[in-house]
Amino acid sequence: MRAPRTTAVGEHPEPRTIGPITQTDIVRFAGAGGDFNPLHHDPARAAAAGFDRPIAMGQFTAGLLAAWLTDTFGVEYLRSLEVRFTAPLFIGDVVELSGHVLEIATPEGAPALATIELAATRSGEPVVKGRATVVITTA
């Protein structure tokens, strides 16, 4: 097993950029997760709902953010993850996945825990915000 990541309050791990998001990305996610809502693949239904074009599933974006987090800190060290959807991600958008270390707790007799504030953004505007707790080592 790999060692926990060493980190400090204020650290901003290397962000990841994904996209542009394609119809194929959305269709593959729909097949994996079973979400075949027409908002995600039918331009006419998306327009009727007030969107310029089909939107990605919120869980698609949350999954991208979770993948960045676990690639960065190790899935075996993830203790909690919560997300909040703030805006839709559209076909053609590029999303940046990032986070920063808010605080570190060192409970007696337990491993150090870092609280990470997370964001998936499109052109600097958040589409998903989140917070996670991961096991870390301190410098």
Secondary structure, DSSP 8 states (H G I E B T S, - for coil): -----EE-TT-----EEE----HHHHHHHHHHH----GGGT-HHHHHHTT-SS-B--HHHHHHHHHHHHHHHH-GGGEEEEEEEE-S--BTT--EEEEEEEEEEE--TTS-EEEEEEEEEEETTEEEEEEEEEEEEEE-
